[in-house]
């Protein structure tokens, strides 16, 4: 009888994947609930095919009309335990994880609960670890090696999706790529410039925050810079001091839900992407550049191979030598100031960006149909 009960339980776990009313769980212990790739490009699309439960750290997403949201409160250990509980609920048919630290949970869910799992790898994790300044240098290489091992373990039992092809060589097999292109429906209508230079994304020194302040400070008034995204309090203090020293009107609103951030982009003088030349950024495409262009706004971006390959020849784009990591060097500040000054002085650059807007939206659109097919196939072929 005991064996029969265990068999029935295992069968019910596997059977959940085929029930049309069972839930797809989209899970992250790290990302904000309004992260564009998760909330607007995954949850919103998958919800068209059935119930979706979305579990992240607080605060809640701006809208919850198409899904059920669950909070993962507390510090990382507590959030991780809460993630286990969510992944192992009886009504969950498929689990979609979006953080490298959730790969052990993904494997446990696949092998112990017999549920299909999708591991969405957003970036080159080993390369990212190698650039984490807060990690002690002796730990970076072993942790990067461990991360590479976890990625290879994930592909043995889970469905793996990538945000870019540039780190596909981290895996033994080919995996579907869901490029981090914007959803055209999420992009705003064109609007007149309000004179602000705008950056959207995590606000960090290695992403060029201090360089942007210094470069805008070299311009003639008005000197307006808006940095939209999460920013550590100590860096925010430094940026405000830099802005005061350079007589820059600086707006640091922190994290802003994606639709509201895009509305501010639409009126920008130009969208900025001043990423430093480090391995994790060198080969990747900053999604923000496509969002700026899709809003009809000129772009000033670091001339990195991944950026140049995709947007270098598009109308309204100006590439500038990428800065090195660390405090902004005078020659980098000068180069970026000259680029910003040129964009401001040329009314034709906005017209060119606006002319290319529809082509950018059509060519670089989030692959919703491909994503829905991957999730449907995972439930039918991996739910055993």
Helices and strands as residue ranges (DSSP letters): H 2-15, G 16-18, E 23-27, I 36-43, H 44-46, G 47-49, E 52-56, E 68-71, H 76-87, E 92-97, G 100-102, H 103-112, E 116-121, H 125-130, H 137-157, E 159-162, G 165-170, E 176-177, G 184-186, E 197-200, H 209-216, E 224-228, H 233-246, E 249-254, H 258-266, E 270-273, H 279-282, H 287-294, E 299-302, H 305-311, E 317-320, H 330-345, H 347-363, H 368-381
